[in-house]
Amino acid sequence: MQERISIIGDGQMGLVLADALRSRELPVSMWGPFEDVVEVLARTRENPGRMPGFKLDDAVHVTSDAGEAMAAATIAINAIPSQFIRPVWSKLAASVPAGCSIISVAKGIENDTLLRPSEVLAEVVADAGACCALSGPTIATELAAHQPAVLVAASKDASLVERVQQCFDVPWLRIYGGSDLIGVELAGACKNVIALAAGMCDGLSLGDNAKSAVLARGLAEITRLGVAMGAQAETFYGVAGVGDLATTCFSPHGRNRTCGEAIGKGATLSEYEAQTHSVVEGVATAKSVVLLARQYAVEMPIVEVVHAVLFGDLPPAHGVLKLMQRASGPE
């Protein structure tokens, strides 16, 4: 059976995933939440506000009609940011074919419920099939240029993992499979918060030693939370964990690192958000991760400092001092 793919979200990840799927000559539809953007994309095959210079394959059906987008879909891809999954998919749910599997590439945790993307989707789209998280180091401009990348597809349904691997079996992508859905989703969400801290290091000109320390200790924090929530520790030392974390902390294209850098240089969060065209997932996720850490009694000092800088008026430099003054102990 040939898969029919519906991509929900016309941002960077939606576009580059559509590009990969079309290279496999799979039928692909794309739906976006903003009719004016969808109209331009359908007509020009470009979304200059999100990905300048990228041209979408003419064979991708672009529509703002949910019924059209979902017609006969066997797999739907969620490329909607985490905090918007519930409202967007609540409107789409009636159009999702029964048994349609869902792949989520969102990296965050819903604020009000502290649910992961797959959990939100399971609540909202009751008749859907199994859910899979597809995650890893995914700088969209590199994927658009067909530069090599490795991702992990994680689901409790092994057959869905195999289907995802087949769909994205293109020369520039290698998809590993796994069953640790909790770990893969938590790794993708939490690394964005640590990347904000890494960006603050850049903004404060603290050097690579400090930023590498943030990465290493941040990974320890993420792993502690993940294990407490039932994930496998090994997941955080793989592609979806340290792999994605390293890219997000060091790449100049990383949204969360860039946001942290601006704040480290003196910008306020509101000032930065007013001038960016992209959703910085780590900002909202910081609120959720702090609450999860407290709920599971897990120590996450870097996350706590990031949260205090973003929402508690703690100057970034004072946050660094606070971390450095912590008592020494075993690693």
C-alpha positions as CSV (number, residue, x, y, z in Angstrom):
1,M,0.0,0.0,0.0
2,Q,1.3,3.4,-1.0
3,E,1.3,5.9,1.9
4,R,-0.6,9.2,1.4
5,I,0.8,11.9,3.6
6,S,-0.8,15.0,5.0
7,I,1.5,17.6,6.5
8,I,-0.1,19.9,9.1
9,G,2.0,23.0,9.3
10,D,3.7,25.0,6.5
11,G,6.7,26.3,8.4
12,Q,10.3,25.2,8.0
13,M,10.0,21.6,9.1
14,G,6.8,21.0,7.2
15,L,8.5,22.3,4.0
16,V,11.7,20.3,4.2
17,L,9.8,17.1,5.1
18,A,7.5,17.6,2.1
19,D,10.6,17.9,0.0
20,A,12.0,14.6,1.3
21,L,8.7,12.8,0.8
22,R,8.3,14.1,-2.8
23,S,11.7,12.8,-3.6
24,R,10.2,9.4,-2.8
25,E,7.3,10.3,-5.2
26,L,4.7,9.9,-2.4
27,P,1.4,11.9,-2.6
28,V,1.7,14.8,-0.2
29,S,-0.8,17.4,0.9
30,M,0.1,20.4,3.1
31,W,-2.3,22.4,5.3
32,G,-1.5,25.7,7.0
33,P,-3.4,27.6,9.7
34,F,-3.1,31.0,8.0
35,E,-5.1,31.4,4.8
36,D,-3.1,34.3,3.4
37,V,0.2,32.4,3.8
38,V,-1.3,29.2,2.3
39,E,-2.6,31.2,-0.7
40,V,0.9,32.6,-1.4
41,L,2.5,29.2,-0.9
42,A,0.0,27.5,-3.2
43,R,0.5,30.1,-5.9
44,T,4.3,30.8,-5.7
45,R,5.5,27.5,-4.0
46,E,7.4,29.7,-1.6
47,N,7.1,30.8,2.1
48,P,9.6,33.7,2.2
49,G,8.7,34.6,5.7
50,R,9.8,31.2,7.0
51,M,12.2,29.9,4.5
52,P,13.6,32.4,1.9
53,G,14.8,30.8,-1.3
54,F,13.2,27.4,-0.8
55,K,10.7,26.3,-3.5
56,L,8.2,23.6,-2.7
57,D,7.7,20.8,-5.3
58,D,4.8,21.6,-7.6
59,A,3.2,18.2,-6.9
60,V,2.6,19.0,-3.2
61,H,-1.1,19.9,-2.8
62,V,-1.3,23.0,-0.7
63,T,-4.7,23.9,0.9
64,S,-6.3,25.7,3.8
65,D,-9.2,23.2,3.6
66,A,-8.8,20.5,6.3
67,G,-11.0,18.0,4.5
68,E,-8.9,18.3,1.3
69,A,-5.7,18.1,3.2
70,M,-6.7,14.9,5.1
71,A,-8.5,13.1,2.3
72,A,-7.5,9.5,2.3
73,A,-4.3,10.2,4.3
74,T,-2.7,7.2,5.9
75,I,-0.1,9.3,7.8
76,A,-0.5,12.9,9.1
77,I,2.6,14.8,10.1
78,N,2.2,17.3,13.0
79,A,4.5,20.3,12.2
80,I,2.6,22.7,14.5
81,P,4.5,24.1,17.5
82,S,3.7,22.4,20.8
83,Q,1.6,25.1,22.4
84,F,-0.7,25.3,19.4
85,I,-1.2,21.6,18.8
86,R,-4.5,21.4,20.8
87,P,-6.3,24.3,19.3
88,V,-5.2,23.5,15.8
89,W,-5.9,19.8,15.9
90,S,-9.2,20.3,17.7
91,K,-10.4,22.0,14.5
92,L,-8.9,19.3,12.3
93,A,-9.9,16.2,14.3
94,A,-13.2,15.5,12.5
95,S,-11.3,15.5,9.1
96,V,-8.7,12.9,10.2
97,P,-9.4,9.5,8.6
98,A,-10.0,6.7,11.2
99,G,-6.8,4.8,11.9
100,C,-4.6,7.5,10.3
101,S,-1.2,7.4,12.0
102,I,0.4,10.6,13.2
103,I,4.0,11.6,13.2
104,S,5.0,14.6,15.4
105,V,8.1,16.7,14.9
106,A,7.1,19.2,17.6
107,K,9.6,19.8,20.4
108,G,7.9,21.0,23.5
109,I,5.6,20.3,26.4
110,E,2.1,21.8,26.7
111,N,2.0,24.4,29.5
112,D,-1.4,23.8,31.1
113,T,-1.4,20.0,31.1
114,L,2.4,19.2,31.0
115,L,1.6,16.7,28.2
116,R,4.0,15.8,25.5
117,P,2.9,16.3,21.8
118,S,1.9,12.7,21.3
119,E,-0.2,12.8,24.4
120,V,-2.0,15.9,23.3
121,L,-2.6,14.4,19.9
122,A,-4.0,11.2,21.4
123,E,-6.4,13.3,23.5
124,V,-7.6,15.5,20.6
125,V,-7.7,13.0,17.7
126,A,-9.5,10.1,19.3
127,D,-9.9,8.0,16.1
128,A,-6.3,8.3,15.0
129,G,-3.9,5.4,14.8
130,A,-0.6,5.1,16.5
131,C,1.7,8.1,17.1
132,C,5.4,8.4,16.4
133,A,7.9,11.1,17.3
134,L,10.4,12.0,14.7
135,S,13.3,14.0,16.2
136,G,17.0,14.7,16.0
137,P,19.4,17.5,14.9
138,T,17.3,19.1,12.2
139,I,18.5,22.5,11.0
140,A,16.0,23.2,8.3
141,T,18.3,25.0,5.9
142,E,20.6,22.1,5.9
143,L,17.8,19.6,5.2
144,A,16.6,21.8,2.4
145,A,20.1,21.7,0.9
146,H,20.1,17.9,1.2
147,Q,23.0,17.8,3.6
148,P,23.3,14.6,5.6
149,A,21.2,14.3,8.8
150,V,20.2,11.5,11.2
151,L,16.9,11.3,13.1
152,V,15.1,8.9,15.4
153,A,11.5,7.6,14.8
154,A,10.1,6.4,18.2
155,S,6.8,4.7,18.7
156,K,5.2,1.9,20.7
157,D,4.1,0.6,17.4
158,A,7.1,-1.0,15.7
159,S,5.3,-1.3,12.3
160,L,4.7,2.5,12.3
161,V,8.4,3.1,12.9
162,E,9.2,0.9,9.8
163,R,6.7,2.9,7.7
164,V,8.3,6.2,8.8
165,Q,11.8,4.8,7.9
166,Q,10.5,3.8,4.4
167,C,8.8,7.2,3.8
168,F,12.0,9.1,4.5
169,D,14.4,6.7,2.9
170,V,16.3,9.3,0.9
171,P,20.0,9.7,0.3
172,W,20.4,12.6,2.8
173,L,18.4,11.2,5.7
174,R,19.1,8.2,7.9
175,I,16.2,7.3,10.3
176,Y,17.0,5.1,13.3
177,G,14.1,3.4,15.0
178,G,13.2,3.0,18.7
179,S,10.4,2.5,21.1
180,D,11.2,5.2,23.8
181,L,8.6,7.7,22.8
182,I,8.8,9.4,26.2
183,G,12.5,9.8,26.0
184,V,12.6,11.1,22.5
185,E,9.9,13.7,23.1
186,L,11.4,14.9,26.4
187,A,14.9,15.1,24.9
188,G,13.6,17.3,22.0
189,A,11.6,19.5,24.4
190,C,14.2,20.0,27.1
191,K,17.2,20.6,24.9
192,N,15.5,23.9,23.7
193,V,15.6,25.2,27.3
194,I,19.3,24.3,27.7
195,A,20.0,26.0,24.3
196,L,18.6,29.2,25.7
197,A,21.2,28.9,28.5
198,A,23.9,28.2,25.9
199,G,22.9,31.3,23.9
200,M,23.0,33.4,27.1
201,C,26.6,32.2,27.5
202,D,27.3,33.6,23.9
203,G,25.6,36.8,24.7
204,L,27.6,37.3,27.8
205,S,30.9,36.3,25.9
206,L,31.6,33.6,28.5
207,G,33.5,31.4,26.0
208,D,33.3,27.8,24.8
209,N,34.3,26.3,28.1
210,A,31.2,27.7,29.8
211,K,28.9,26.7,27.0
212,S,30.3,23.2,26.9
213,A,29.7,22.9,30.6
214,V,26.1,24.1,30.1
215,L,25.7,21.4,27.4
216,A,27.2,18.6,29.6
217,R,25.4,19.5,32.8
218,G,22.2,20.3,30.9
219,L,22.3,16.8,29.5
220,A,22.6,15.4,33.0
221,E,19.5,17.4,34.1
222,I,17.5,16.2,31.1
223,T,18.4,12.6,31.7
224,R,17.5,12.8,35.4
225,L,14.0,14.1,34.5
226,G,13.6,11.6,31.7
227,V,14.4,8.6,33.8
228,A,12.1,9.8,36.6
229,M,9.3,10.0,34.0
230,G,9.9,6.5,32.7
231,A,12.3,7.1,29.8
232,Q,15.4,5.1,29.0
233,A,18.7,6.8,30.0
234,E,20.3,5.6,26.7
235,T,18.0,7.7,24.7
236,F,19.5,10.9,26.0
237,Y,23.0,9.9,24.9
238,G,21.9,9.2,21.3
239,V,20.8,11.2,18.3
240,A,17.6,12.6,19.8
241,G,19.4,13.6,23.0
242,V,23.0,14.8,22.9
243,G,23.0,14.9,19.1
244,D,20.1,17.4,19.0
245,L,21.3,19.2,22.1
246,A,24.8,19.9,20.6
247,T,23.4,21.2,17.3
248,T,20.9,23.5,19.1
249,C,23.5,24.9,21.5
250,F,26.2,25.6,18.9
251,S,24.5,26.3,15.6
252,P,24.1,30.0,14.6
253,H,20.7,28.9,13.0
254,G,19.3,27.6,16.3
255,R,16.2,29.7,17.3
256,N,16.6,29.0,21.0
257,R,20.3,29.7,21.1
258,T,19.8,32.9,19.2
259,C,17.1,34.0,21.5
260,G,19.3,33.3,24.5
261,E,22.2,35.2,23.0
262,A,20.0,38.3,22.5
263,I,18.9,38.1,26.1
264,G,22.5,37.7,27.2
265,K,23.3,40.9,25.3
266,G,20.6,42.8,27.2
267,A,17.4,42.4,25.2
268,T,14.2,41.6,27.1
269,L,12.2,38.5,26.1
270,S,9.3,40.7,24.9
271,E,11.7,42.8,22.8
272,Y,13.1,39.7,21.1
273,E,9.8,38.0,20.5
274,A,8.5,41.2,18.9
275,Q,11.1,41.1,16.2
276,T,11.3,37.4,15.4
277,H,9.1,35.6,12.9
278,S,9.6,32.2,14.5
279,V,8.2,30.4,17.5
280,V,11.0,29.9,20.1
281,E,9.7,26.7,21.6
282,G,12.1,26.7,24.6
283,V,10.5,29.8,26.1
284,A,7.1,28.2,26.8
285,T,8.7,24.8,27.4
286,A,10.8,26.3,30.3
287,K,7.6,26.9,32.2
288,S,6.5,23.3,31.7
289,V,9.9,21.7,32.5
290,V,10.3,23.6,35.8
291,L,6.9,22.3,36.9
292,L,7.8,18.8,35.8
293,A,11.1,18.9,37.7
294,R,9.3,20.0,40.9
295,Q,6.5,17.4,40.3
296,Y,9.1,14.6,40.0
297,A,11.5,16.0,42.6
298,V,14.3,16.3,40.1
299,E,17.1,18.9,40.5
300,M,17.4,21.0,37.4
301,P,19.4,24.1,38.3
302,I,20.2,25.3,34.8
303,V,16.5,25.1,33.8
304,E,15.5,26.9,37.0
305,V,17.9,29.8,36.2
306,V,16.7,30.0,32.6
307,H,13.2,30.2,33.9
308,A,14.1,32.9,36.4
309,V,15.9,34.9,33.7
310,L,12.9,34.7,31.3
311,F,10.1,35.2,33.7
312,G,11.5,36.4,37.0
313,D,13.7,39.4,36.1
314,L,17.0,37.6,37.1
315,P,19.8,39.2,35.1
316,P,21.7,36.6,33.0
317,A,25.0,37.4,34.6
318,H,23.5,36.9,38.1
319,G,22.1,33.6,36.9
320,V,25.6,32.4,35.9
321,L,27.0,33.5,39.3
322,K,24.1,31.6,41.0
323,L,25.1,28.4,39.2
324,M,28.8,28.8,39.9
325,Q,28.2,29.4,43.6
326,R,26.4,26.0,44.0
327,A,28.2,23.6,46.3
328,S,30.6,21.2,44.6
329,G,29.8,17.5,44.6
330,P,30.3,14.3,42.6
331,E,29.5,14.5,38.9
